[in-house]
Amino acid sequence: MSYSPYSAPHAEPIDADALLLQLRRKQGTWVEWGQACSQLQKAGYKPDRIFEETGFEPVQQNQVMVAAQVYTSLTKAEINETVRSHFYQKGSDILYEFRILTQPQRVAAAEFSLDRNLDADQAHELAKAIKDFSRSSPAQGFSQHPGDIMAYQCWKSAREHKDIQERSRLIAKGLRYAHSASARQNLEHLLTDFTVIAQKTAPRLPVYRLESADESPRVIPVVGQLPLTLDDWKAVPFIEPLDPFGVVRSEGASAFVAVPGWAMIRGMGDPVALLGNSDQLPQSISERSETLLMLVDRHQREWDSDRYFLVEIDGQLELQWSETEPDRPILGQLVLILRPHRILDEDFTKELWQVEE
Protein backbone atom coordinates (compact mmCIF):
# COMPACT_ATOMS: atom_id res chain seq x y z
CA MET A 1 0.00 0.00 0.00
CA SER A 2 1.44 3.39 -0.96
CA TYR A 3 2.10 5.95 1.76
CA SER A 4 -0.17 8.97 1.93
CA PRO A 5 -0.03 11.54 4.73
CA TYR A 6 -3.53 12.79 3.95
CA SER A 7 -5.59 9.74 4.85
CA ALA A 8 -6.21 8.25 8.26
CA PRO A 9 -4.75 4.75 8.78
CA HIS A 10 -7.11 1.77 8.47
CA ALA A 11 -10.00 3.98 7.27
CA GLU A 12 -12.61 1.86 5.55
CA PRO A 13 -13.44 2.98 1.98
CA ILE A 14 -16.84 4.65 1.62
CA ASP A 15 -18.92 6.11 -1.18
CA ALA A 16 -18.73 9.67 0.10
CA ASP A 17 -20.68 11.14 -2.82
CA ALA A 18 -23.60 8.79 -2.21
CA LEU A 19 -23.62 9.56 1.53
CA LEU A 20 -23.49 13.32 0.92
CA LEU A 21 -26.33 13.05 -1.61
CA GLN A 22 -28.39 11.05 0.87
CA LEU A 23 -27.95 13.74 3.50
CA ARG A 24 -28.54 16.57 1.05
CA ARG A 25 -31.85 15.04 -0.07
CA LYS A 26 -32.68 13.80 3.45
CA GLN A 27 -33.29 10.30 2.13
CA GLY A 28 -34.03 7.54 4.61
CA THR A 29 -34.56 7.94 8.33
CA TRP A 30 -32.66 10.01 10.89
CA VAL A 31 -30.87 6.84 12.00
CA GLU A 32 -29.40 6.47 8.52
CA TRP A 33 -28.45 10.16 8.53
CA GLY A 34 -26.56 9.66 11.78
CA GLN A 35 -24.75 6.63 10.40
CA ALA A 36 -23.88 8.55 7.23
CA CYS A 37 -22.47 11.49 9.20
CA SER A 38 -20.44 9.10 11.33
CA GLN A 39 -18.97 7.36 8.28
CA LEU A 40 -18.06 10.67 6.66
CA GLN A 41 -16.40 12.04 9.78
CA LYS A 42 -14.42 8.83 10.29
CA ALA A 43 -13.27 9.14 6.68
CA GLY A 44 -11.85 12.59 7.39
CA TYR A 45 -14.76 14.89 6.51
CA LYS A 46 -14.94 17.72 9.02
CA PRO A 47 -18.39 18.77 10.33
CA ASP A 48 -18.12 22.18 8.65
CA ARG A 49 -17.51 20.58 5.26
CA ILE A 50 -20.45 18.21 5.72
CA PHE A 51 -22.57 21.25 6.57
CA GLU A 52 -21.48 23.05 3.41
CA GLU A 53 -22.23 19.97 1.28
CA THR A 54 -25.53 18.93 2.86
CA GLY A 55 -27.02 21.67 5.03
CA PHE A 56 -26.71 19.54 8.18
CA GLU A 57 -25.35 21.87 10.86
CA PRO A 58 -22.54 20.49 13.06
CA VAL A 59 -24.81 20.44 16.13
CA GLN A 60 -27.41 18.49 14.16
CA GLN A 61 -24.75 16.06 12.94
CA ASN A 62 -23.67 15.44 16.50
CA GLN A 63 -27.25 14.85 17.65
CA VAL A 64 -28.14 12.27 15.01
CA MET A 65 -24.75 10.53 15.30
CA VAL A 66 -25.01 10.13 19.07
CA ALA A 67 -28.71 9.29 18.96
CA ALA A 68 -28.06 6.66 16.27
CA GLN A 69 -25.54 5.01 18.58
CA VAL A 70 -28.16 4.99 21.35
CA TYR A 71 -30.70 3.51 18.93
CA THR A 72 -28.25 0.78 17.92
CA SER A 73 -27.74 -0.14 21.57
CA LEU A 74 -31.53 -0.40 21.96
CA THR A 75 -31.83 -2.77 19.02
CA LYS A 76 -29.26 -5.07 20.61
CA ALA A 77 -31.41 -5.35 23.72
CA GLU A 78 -34.84 -6.85 24.27
CA ILE A 79 -37.01 -3.85 23.46
CA ASN A 80 -40.66 -3.63 22.49
CA GLU A 81 -41.04 -3.70 18.71
CA THR A 82 -43.43 -0.76 18.81
CA VAL A 83 -40.82 1.31 20.62
CA ARG A 84 -38.06 0.24 18.23
CA SER A 85 -40.15 1.05 15.18
CA HIS A 86 -41.21 4.43 16.58
CA PHE A 87 -37.70 5.65 17.28
CA TYR A 88 -36.43 4.40 13.94
CA GLN A 89 -38.68 6.99 12.31
CA LYS A 90 -38.37 9.91 14.75
CA GLY A 91 -37.19 10.91 18.19
CA SER A 92 -33.47 11.57 17.74
CA ASP A 93 -33.75 14.48 20.20
CA ILE A 94 -35.23 12.10 22.79
CA LEU A 95 -32.64 9.34 22.37
CA TYR A 96 -29.83 11.89 22.37
CA GLU A 97 -30.71 12.69 25.99
CA PHE A 98 -30.32 9.02 26.94
CA ARG A 99 -26.64 8.93 25.89
CA ILE A 100 -25.54 9.12 29.55
CA LEU A 101 -27.46 5.97 30.51
CA THR A 102 -26.52 2.30 30.43
CA GLN A 103 -28.18 -0.01 27.91
CA PRO A 104 -30.82 -1.37 30.35
CA GLN A 105 -31.56 2.17 31.53
CA ARG A 106 -31.92 3.35 27.94
CA VAL A 107 -34.44 0.61 27.20
CA ALA A 108 -36.56 1.52 30.22
CA ALA A 109 -36.28 5.25 29.48
CA ALA A 110 -37.21 4.84 25.80
CA GLU A 111 -40.28 2.74 26.62
CA PHE A 112 -41.38 5.14 29.34
CA SER A 113 -40.84 8.26 27.20
CA LEU A 114 -42.98 6.82 24.41
CA ASP A 115 -45.68 5.67 26.84
CA ARG A 116 -45.82 9.14 28.43
CA ASN A 117 -45.16 11.05 25.19
CA LEU A 118 -42.26 12.98 26.71
CA ASP A 119 -40.64 15.86 24.85
CA ALA A 120 -36.89 16.52 24.71
CA ASP A 121 -36.83 18.64 27.88
CA GLN A 122 -38.73 15.99 29.82
CA ALA A 123 -36.44 13.29 28.41
CA HIS A 124 -33.45 15.31 29.64
CA GLU A 125 -35.03 15.49 33.09
CA LEU A 126 -35.73 11.74 33.03
CA ALA A 127 -32.16 10.84 32.03
CA LYS A 128 -30.71 13.02 34.79
CA ALA A 129 -33.12 11.55 37.35
CA ILE A 130 -32.20 7.98 36.39
CA LYS A 131 -28.49 8.78 36.56
CA ASP A 132 -28.81 10.47 39.95
CA PHE A 133 -31.02 7.64 41.25
CA SER A 134 -28.38 5.07 40.32
CA ARG A 135 -25.71 6.98 42.26
CA SER A 136 -27.71 7.51 45.45
CA SER A 137 -29.38 5.43 48.14
CA PRO A 138 -33.05 6.28 47.54
CA ALA A 139 -35.72 6.06 50.22
CA GLN A 140 -37.74 2.90 50.62
CA GLY A 141 -40.90 2.69 48.55
CA PHE A 142 -39.44 3.86 45.25
CA SER A 143 -38.74 1.16 42.68
CA GLN A 144 -36.36 1.14 39.70
CA HIS A 145 -39.23 1.96 37.32
CA PRO A 146 -38.68 5.28 35.49
CA GLY A 147 -41.99 6.59 36.81
CA ASP A 148 -40.96 5.92 40.40
CA ILE A 149 -37.56 7.46 39.75
CA MET A 150 -39.18 10.67 38.53
CA ALA A 151 -41.55 10.54 41.51
CA TYR A 152 -38.58 10.15 43.86
CA GLN A 153 -36.90 13.28 42.47
CA CYS A 154 -40.13 15.23 42.97
CA TRP A 155 -40.52 13.82 46.51
CA LYS A 156 -36.94 14.69 47.36
CA SER A 157 -37.24 18.26 45.99
CA ALA A 158 -40.60 18.83 47.68
CA ARG A 159 -39.15 18.04 51.10
CA GLU A 160 -36.56 20.78 50.62
CA HIS A 161 -39.10 23.57 49.95
CA LYS A 162 -40.79 25.74 52.55
CA ASP A 163 -43.04 27.40 49.98
CA ILE A 164 -46.38 25.57 50.12
CA GLN A 165 -47.26 26.36 46.50
CA GLU A 166 -43.98 25.00 45.09
CA ARG A 167 -44.14 22.03 47.43
CA SER A 168 -47.66 21.20 46.24
CA ARG A 169 -46.63 21.54 42.59
CA LEU A 170 -43.81 19.05 43.04
CA ILE A 171 -46.06 16.58 44.89
CA ALA A 172 -48.65 16.76 42.11
CA LYS A 173 -45.97 16.26 39.49
CA GLY A 174 -44.60 13.26 41.35
CA LEU A 175 -48.05 11.70 41.64
CA ARG A 176 -48.49 11.97 37.86
CA TYR A 177 -45.32 9.93 37.33
CA ALA A 178 -45.52 7.49 40.27
CA HIS A 179 -45.73 3.85 39.19
CA SER A 180 -45.95 1.93 42.45
CA ALA A 181 -48.48 2.32 45.29
CA SER A 182 -45.67 2.79 47.79
CA ALA A 183 -44.24 5.69 45.80
CA ARG A 184 -47.66 7.35 45.77
CA GLN A 185 -47.97 6.86 49.53
CA ASN A 186 -44.63 8.57 50.12
CA LEU A 187 -45.74 11.57 48.10
CA GLU A 188 -49.20 11.73 49.66
CA HIS A 189 -47.59 11.70 53.13
CA LEU A 190 -46.00 15.05 52.31
CA LEU A 191 -49.48 16.58 52.04
CA THR A 192 -49.74 16.41 55.82
CA ASP A 193 -46.05 16.38 56.80
CA PHE A 194 -44.59 19.84 56.30
CA THR A 195 -41.17 19.07 57.73
CA VAL A 196 -38.42 20.70 55.66
CA ILE A 197 -35.39 18.47 55.12
CA ALA A 198 -32.50 20.67 54.04
CA GLN A 199 -30.10 18.93 51.72
CA LYS A 200 -26.38 19.52 51.99
CA THR A 201 -25.13 21.55 49.05
CA ALA A 202 -22.63 19.75 46.88
CA PRO A 203 -19.20 21.40 46.63
CA ARG A 204 -18.38 23.45 43.57
CA LEU A 205 -16.70 21.59 40.76
CA PRO A 206 -13.08 22.60 40.08
CA VAL A 207 -13.80 24.05 36.64
CA TYR A 208 -11.29 26.07 34.65
CA ARG A 209 -11.88 27.49 31.18
CA LEU A 210 -8.96 27.78 28.79
CA GLU A 211 -8.70 31.45 27.92
CA SER A 212 -6.44 31.31 24.88
CA ALA A 213 -5.43 28.89 22.15
CA ASP A 214 -1.84 29.05 23.42
CA GLU A 215 -2.97 27.25 26.58
CA SER A 216 -4.21 24.27 24.58
CA PRO A 217 -1.25 22.01 23.75
CA ARG A 218 -1.03 20.17 20.47
CA VAL A 219 -0.32 16.45 20.59
CA ILE A 220 2.11 15.32 17.91
CA PRO A 221 3.28 11.79 16.99
CA VAL A 222 6.97 11.14 17.53
CA VAL A 223 8.96 9.27 14.88
CA GLY A 224 11.82 8.40 17.21
CA GLN A 225 15.43 9.32 17.86
CA LEU A 226 17.76 10.08 14.97
CA PRO A 227 19.18 8.30 13.03
CA LEU A 228 15.92 7.13 11.45
CA THR A 229 14.93 5.38 8.24
CA LEU A 230 12.19 6.08 5.72
CA ASP A 231 10.30 3.05 7.03
CA ASP A 232 10.29 4.66 10.48
CA TRP A 233 8.84 7.78 8.89
CA LYS A 234 6.10 5.90 7.02
CA ALA A 235 5.09 4.00 10.15
CA VAL A 236 3.98 7.17 11.96
CA PRO A 237 0.16 7.33 11.99
CA PHE A 238 -1.88 10.25 10.75
CA ILE A 239 -3.80 11.77 13.63
CA GLU A 240 -6.58 14.34 13.67
CA PRO A 241 -7.25 16.17 16.94
CA LEU A 242 -10.86 16.07 18.07
CA ASP A 243 -12.46 19.34 19.17
CA PRO A 244 -12.65 21.00 21.57
CA PHE A 245 -9.65 19.70 23.57
CA GLY A 246 -7.50 18.20 20.81
CA VAL A 247 -7.90 14.59 21.94
CA VAL A 248 -6.15 12.20 19.54
CA ARG A 249 -6.67 8.54 18.79
CA SER A 250 -4.20 6.14 17.26
CA GLU A 251 -3.69 2.45 16.60
CA GLY A 252 -0.59 0.37 17.19
CA ALA A 253 2.61 1.24 19.00
CA SER A 254 3.00 5.01 18.94
CA ALA A 255 4.62 7.73 21.01
CA PHE A 256 3.25 11.25 21.35
CA VAL A 257 4.43 14.56 22.73
CA ALA A 258 2.43 17.63 23.76
CA VAL A 259 3.76 21.01 22.64
CA PRO A 260 2.47 24.57 23.23
CA GLY A 261 -0.41 25.67 21.04
CA TRP A 262 1.47 28.49 19.39
CA ALA A 263 0.06 29.86 16.14
CA MET A 264 2.80 28.33 13.96
CA ILE A 265 2.14 24.91 15.51
CA ARG A 266 -1.64 25.17 15.19
CA GLY A 267 -1.11 26.00 11.53
CA MET A 268 0.73 22.76 10.76
CA GLY A 269 -1.31 20.50 8.50
CA ASP A 270 0.20 17.14 9.48
CA PRO A 271 2.75 17.63 12.26
CA VAL A 272 5.33 15.03 13.21
CA ALA A 273 8.06 15.24 15.86
CA LEU A 274 11.60 13.88 15.75
CA LEU A 275 14.09 13.70 18.58
CA GLY A 276 17.75 14.41 17.95
CA ASN A 277 20.88 16.03 19.31
CA SER A 278 22.00 19.53 18.48
CA ASP A 279 25.16 18.17 16.85
CA GLN A 280 22.99 16.35 14.27
CA LEU A 281 21.66 19.63 12.84
CA PRO A 282 22.90 21.10 9.55
CA GLN A 283 24.45 24.01 11.46
CA SER A 284 25.60 24.53 15.02
CA ILE A 285 23.23 26.19 17.46
CA SER A 286 25.00 25.44 20.73
CA GLU A 287 28.47 24.82 22.08
CA ARG A 288 27.29 21.80 24.03
CA SER A 289 25.18 18.90 22.85
CA GLU A 290 21.58 18.79 24.01
CA THR A 291 18.45 16.86 23.07
CA LEU A 292 16.09 18.70 20.73
CA LEU A 293 12.52 18.22 19.50
CA MET A 294 12.13 18.94 15.79
CA LEU A 295 8.63 19.61 14.45
CA VAL A 296 8.13 18.74 10.78
CA ASP A 297 4.98 19.34 8.75
CA ARG A 298 4.36 16.39 6.40
CA HIS A 299 1.71 18.44 4.60
CA GLN A 300 4.27 20.99 3.39
CA ARG A 301 6.38 19.22 0.75
CA GLU A 302 7.09 22.01 -1.71
CA TRP A 303 10.61 23.42 -1.88
CA ASP A 304 11.25 26.86 -0.42
CA SER A 305 14.74 28.37 -0.34
CA ASP A 306 13.96 29.93 3.05
CA ARG A 307 13.13 26.64 4.71
CA TYR A 308 14.79 23.45 5.88
CA PHE A 309 13.28 20.18 4.78
CA LEU A 310 13.40 16.55 5.78
CA VAL A 311 14.70 14.23 3.06
CA GLU A 312 16.02 10.68 2.75
CA ILE A 313 19.72 10.25 2.04
CA ASP A 314 21.16 6.73 1.78
CA GLY A 315 18.25 5.27 3.70
CA GLN A 316 18.47 7.78 6.56
CA LEU A 317 16.32 10.82 7.35
CA GLU A 318 18.19 14.11 7.36
CA LEU A 319 17.40 17.81 7.64
CA GLN A 320 18.64 19.68 4.59
CA TRP A 321 18.64 23.15 3.12
CA SER A 322 19.04 23.64 -0.61
CA GLU A 323 19.60 26.83 -2.57
CA THR A 324 17.86 25.21 -5.55
CA GLU A 325 15.06 22.67 -5.69
CA PRO A 326 16.49 19.28 -4.65
CA ASP A 327 16.33 16.26 -6.93
CA ARG A 328 15.04 13.96 -4.17
CA PRO A 329 11.50 13.86 -2.70
CA ILE A 330 10.80 16.25 0.17
CA LEU A 331 9.19 14.45 3.10
CA GLY A 332 8.21 17.51 5.10
CA GLN A 333 9.11 21.05 6.09
CA LEU A 334 10.90 21.90 9.33
CA VAL A 335 8.66 24.30 11.23
CA LEU A 336 10.28 24.60 14.62
CA ILE A 337 13.05 23.21 16.82
CA LEU A 338 12.31 23.11 20.52
CA ARG A 339 15.06 23.18 23.09
CA PRO A 340 14.26 21.77 26.55
CA HIS A 341 13.30 24.11 29.35
CA ARG A 342 16.40 25.07 31.31
CA ILE A 343 15.86 25.06 35.07
CA LEU A 344 18.57 27.06 36.79
CA ASP A 345 17.53 26.01 40.30
CA GLU A 346 15.66 22.71 40.29
CA ASP A 347 15.18 22.75 44.08
CA PHE A 348 13.34 26.06 43.74
CA THR A 349 10.55 24.45 41.71
CA LYS A 350 9.97 21.83 44.38
CA GLU A 351 8.87 24.46 46.92
CA LEU A 352 5.09 24.64 46.46
CA TRP A 353 4.76 27.91 48.37
CA GLN A 354 6.93 29.80 45.93
CA VAL A 355 4.47 30.97 43.30
CA GLU A 356 4.33 33.92 40.99
CA GLU A 357 2.26 36.89 42.11
Secondary structure, DSSP 8 states (H G I E B T S, - for coil): ----TTS-TT-----HHHHHHHHHHT-S-HHHHHHHHHHHHHTT--HHHHHHHH---HHHHHHHHHHHHHHHHHHTS---HHHHHHHHHS-HHHHHHGGGS-HHHHHHHHHHHHHHT--HHHHHHHHHHHHHHHHS---TT--SSHHHHHHHHHHHHHHH---HHHHHHHHHHHHHH--SHHHHHHHHHTTT-------------------SGGGS-EEEEEEEESS-BHHHHHTS-----BTTTTB----SS-EEEEE---HHHHT-SSEEEEEEEGGGSSS---SS--EEEEEEETT--S--TTS-EEEEETTEEEEE--SS--SS-EEEEEEEEE-----S-HHHHT-TT----
